[in-house]
Structure formats: C-alpha cells, structure tokens
Amino acid sequence: MKITLLGTGTSQGVPVIGCECEVCRSLDYRDQRLRVSVHVEIAGKSLVIDSGPDFRQQMLRERIKRVDALLFTHEHKDHTAGMDDIRAFNFMQHMDMPVYADPRVLRQLQQEFSYIFTNTTYPGVPRVELNPIQNEPFTVVGQQIIPIAVMHHKLPVFGFRIGDFTYITDANYISDEEKEKIKGSKVVILNALRKEPHISHFSLSEALALLEELAPEQAYLTHISHLLGLHREVEQELPANVRLAYDGLSFTL
C-alpha cells in the first residue's frame, strides 16, 4: 500500500489569503498546504479520501491517472468542493465514479451538486454512483475499510482504517470504543490544527497525547493551520515517531 498526502492544510489552506505572518510568507515548500486529501494505492487500485477545492491541482501534481473510488469523511466544503473534477476520470475510465459516504453527506452532495442528479442531465457533468455507508466495515474495490466515528465539535465525521493505515481528519473527540479500532495501526494520520485549543479540532498537545495512547509505529499530523508555526520549528518539538505531514509526502507500508 502506498499513501500520498495530497493536501495537509486547514480549510483556508496555507498561505492564507491576505496574511503576512512568517508561515504564510515562508519559502519552505512544506509550509505551503492545500486542503486535506489523501491518495491510497492498494492491490492495483486507487482510492481518494476527500476531494476539496484543490482536487484538480492535486491530481495533476501527483500525476494520478486513475481513481477507482472516492470516499468522504464529511460534508464540509474543504472536503467536497472538488467533486466536479472527477469528470476527467469518468471520461478516461468509461465508468461512473463510486462515491462512499454517510447518508447525511450524500444528501448534502446531492444539494450542492444538484446539476449532477437532475432527471435530464447536461452533457459532460460528473457521473457518480452513490454508496451509503454506516459505522461498520464495508468493501471498496475488494478492500475492507473500517469507518471510525469521531466528532468534529457536534458534527459526526468518519475516519477510515485500511489495513495497518488509519486516517483521521477534522476531529476533536474519539470515544474509547472507536479508539480500539485504531489501535494496532502501524501508521496513523491525525489532525492537529494549532497549538492553542480549538472548538472542533485537536490542538497539537491533544493530538500528541492521543497518539501516545494509540501507540502507532509512525504518525503524521495533518489539517495544519498557519497558526501552528513553521514546519521546520514544529518538527523539532515532536516525539521521534511523530512528524508533520506536508503536501506530496508519500510512503509505503
């Protein structure tokens, strides 16, 4: 399995429009973050979790030429806004794109992309196949995926475990029952927005405390705000098995 971080930034991305802080002015490529998304290649199949506003740019940058399924963690725009750009994969692959999400999220997609779901569709609009999922294992292109129910303030969000890899973004609470699904993962990717507490995201200290409890071999922090600090400085504060993710980071397991 190969994992590629397509985007590691918060909902505004980094740099933030109009901001002159040292992070937003940084020339370090690791401080330039598109909206969060991850690409998973496994057993010859290609999965993407979340297609935010930067989806097209991410596909081009990583030269991804096939996507077999699209999974959504939740309905916020920084995770869904790029779904229109799956049209290219419809054309190349001659198939509707399988989309997997909570029924609530699928309803939101049907509202926001209503032109896709009309009885008489305009030629060239995206073609999708909606697949509702619950908080129980499901199969995508032959791979078992385990949803992990987390809370993003008061909004339920799904993380996903695929084999020894767990991906969780936009969370600030995980129940003990759901933590058990994560334990034993070799690699965990977890959100850490900034150092100060936040109403709907783990802070850096909260994320590190949770990772110490979960004890993965390796962890990466994602959904990072410009308020967290410069990549090179924050890296020096982290435990040996925890690193800051950055756009384009890839690894195999």
C-alpha positions in Angstrom: 0.0 0.0 0.0 1.3 3.4 -1.0 -0.1 6.5 0.8 0.3 10.0 -0.7 -0.7 13.2 1.2 -2.4 15.3 -1.5 -3.1 18.2 0.9 -2.4 18.9 4.6 -3.8 22.3 5.2 -6.8 23.7 7.0 -10.0 24.9 5.4 -8.3 28.2 4.2 -5.1 26.5 3.1 -1.7 27.9 3.8 -0.7 30.6 2.9 -4.0 32.3 4.0 -5.3 35.0 1.7 -4.0 38.4 2.8 -2.0 37.0 5.7 1.6 38.3 6.3 2.7 36.0 9.1 6.0 34.2 8.9 4.4 30.9 8.0 2.3 32.4 5.1 5.4 34.2 3.8 7.6 31.1 4.2 9.5 29.9 1.1 9.7 26.4 2.6 7.5 24.2 0.3 6.4 22.3 3.4 4.7 25.4 4.7 2.5 25.6 1.6 -0.5 23.5 2.2 -3.5 22.7 0.0 -6.8 21.4 1.6 -6.7 18.0 3.1 -6.9 14.9 1.0 -5.1 11.6 0.7 -4.5 9.1 -2.1 -4.3 5.3 -1.3 -2.9 2.8 -3.8 -3.5 -0.7 -2.8 -3.6 -4.0 -4.7 -3.5 -2.1 -8.0 -6.5 0.1 -7.1 -6.6 3.8 -6.5 -8.7 5.4 -3.8 -9.0 9.1 -2.8 -10.3 10.3 0.6 -12.0 13.7 0.2 -11.9 15.9 -2.9 -11.6 19.5 -1.7 -11.3 22.7 -3.8 -7.7 21.8 -4.8 -8.6 18.3 -6.1 -7.7 19.1 -9.8 -4.4 20.6 -8.8 -3.5 17.7 -6.6 -4.4 15.1 -9.3 -2.2 16.9 -11.8 0.7 17.4 -9.3 0.8 13.7 -8.4 0.1 12.6 -12.0 -2.7 10.4 -10.8 -4.3 8.9 -13.9 -6.9 6.6 -12.3 -9.3 6.8 -9.4 -11.4 3.7 -8.6 -13.5 5.2 -5.8 -13.9 8.4 -3.8 -14.6 8.4 -0.1 -15.8 11.3 2.0 -15.1 11.9 5.7 -17.9 14.6 6.0 -19.6 17.3 4.1 -17.6 20.5 4.7 -16.7 22.4 1.5 -12.9 22.0 2.1 -13.5 18.2 1.7 -16.1 18.1 -1.1 -15.8 21.2 -3.3 -13.7 19.5 -6.0 -16.0 16.6 -6.8 -16.9 18.1 -10.1 -13.4 17.3 -11.4 -14.0 13.6 -11.3 -15.4 14.2 -14.8 -11.9 13.5 -16.2 -11.9 10.1 -14.7 -15.4 9.4 -15.9 -14.2 10.1 -19.4 -10.9 8.1 -19.2 -12.3 5.1 -17.3 -15.7 4.9 -19.1 -17.5 4.5 -15.7 -19.5 6.3 -13.1 -17.4 7.2 -10.1 -18.3 5.1 -6.9 -18.7 7.6 -4.0 -18.9 6.3 -0.4 -20.1 8.5 2.5 -22.6 8.7 5.3 -26.2 9.1 4.0 -26.2 12.6 5.5 -23.1 13.6 3.5 -24.6 12.0 0.3 -27.7 14.2 0.7 -25.6 17.3 1.1 -23.7 16.4 -2.1 -27.0 16.0 -3.9 -27.9 19.5 -2.8 -24.6 21.2 -3.6 -24.1 19.4 -6.9 -27.8 19.3 -7.9 -27.0 19.6 -11.6 -25.4 16.1 -11.4 -28.6 14.5 -10.1 -31.4 16.0 -12.2 -33.6 13.8 -14.4 -32.2 15.4 -17.5 -28.5 16.0 -17.0 -26.4 18.3 -19.1 -23.8 16.5 -21.3 -20.4 16.3 -19.6 -21.5 16.6 -16.0 -19.8 14.3 -13.5 -21.3 10.8 -13.2 -21.4 9.3 -9.8 -22.7 6.1 -8.1 -23.7 6.9 -4.5 -23.0 4.3 -1.9 -24.2 5.0 1.7 -22.0 3.7 4.5 -22.7 3.2 8.2 -20.3 2.7 11.1 -19.4 -0.8 10.1 -16.8 -2.3 7.8 -17.5 -2.1 4.1 -15.7 -3.2 0.9 -14.4 -0.9 -1.8 -12.8 -2.5 -4.9 -12.1 -5.6 -2.9 -10.6 -3.9 0.1 -12.1 -3.9 3.5 -12.4 -0.4 5.0 -13.3 0.2 8.7 -15.0 3.5 9.4 -14.0 5.3 12.7 -16.7 7.6 14.1 -15.2 10.8 15.5 -16.7 14.1 16.5 -15.8 17.5 14.8 -17.4 19.6 17.6 -21.0 18.5 17.2 -20.7 17.1 13.7 -20.1 13.3 13.2 -17.2 12.6 10.9 -15.7 9.3 9.6 -12.1 8.4 9.7 -11.0 5.3 7.9 -8.7 2.4 8.6 -7.4 0.4 5.6 -5.2 -2.5 6.8 -2.5 -1.1 9.0 -3.2 2.5 8.0 -5.6 4.9 9.8 -6.6 8.3 8.5 -8.5 10.8 10.8 -9.1 14.5 10.0 -11.4 17.1 11.4 -11.8 15.7 14.9 -11.6 16.8 18.5 -13.1 13.8 20.2 -12.8 10.0 19.7 -14.7 7.6 22.1 -12.8 4.7 23.7 -14.8 2.2 21.6 -13.7 3.9 18.4 -10.1 4.2 19.6 -10.0 0.4 19.8 -10.5 0.3 16.0 -7.4 2.4 15.6 -5.1 0.5 17.9 -2.6 -1.7 16.2 -2.3 0.5 13.2 1.3 0.9 12.0 0.7 4.4 10.7 -1.8 6.9 11.9 -2.5 10.3 10.3 -4.3 12.7 12.7 -5.4 16.3 12.6 -3.5 18.9 14.7 -4.7 22.4 13.8 -2.6 24.6 16.0 -1.1 24.9 19.5 -4.0 26.7 21.1 -7.2 24.8 21.9 -9.9 24.8 19.3 -13.6 24.1 19.4 -13.6 21.4 16.7 -10.0 20.2 16.1 -7.3 18.6 18.2 -4.6 21.0 19.2 -1.0 19.9 18.9 -0.8 18.8 22.6 -4.1 16.9 22.3 -3.1 15.1 19.2 0.2 14.1 20.7 -1.5 12.8 23.9 -3.9 10.7 21.8 -1.0 9.3 19.6 0.9 8.3 22.8 -2.2 6.4 23.8 -2.7 4.8 20.4 1.0 4.0 20.1 1.4 3.6 16.3 4.8 2.9 14.9 4.7 6.1 12.9 2.3 9.1 13.0 1.8 12.2 10.8 -0.1 15.3 11.7 -2.3 16.9 9.1 -5.1 19.6 8.7 -2.5 22.2 9.8 -3.1 25.9 10.2 -0.6 28.7 9.7 -1.1 29.2 13.5 0.8 26.0 14.3 4.1 27.6 13.3 6.9 27.0 10.8 7.3 23.3 9.7 11.0 23.2 10.5 10.5 24.6 14.0 7.5 22.5 15.0 9.2 19.3 13.8 11.9 19.8 16.4 9.3 19.7 19.2 7.8 16.3 18.2 8.4 12.8 19.5 10.6 10.5 17.4 7.7 8.6 15.9 5.6 11.7 15.0 6.2 14.0 12.1 4.4 16.9 10.5 2.8 15.8 7.2 3.3 18.0 4.1 1.8 18.1 0.7 3.3 15.4 -1.6 4.6 13.3 1.3 4.3 9.6 0.3 5.3 6.3 2.0 4.6 2.6 1.7 3.6 0.0 4.2 
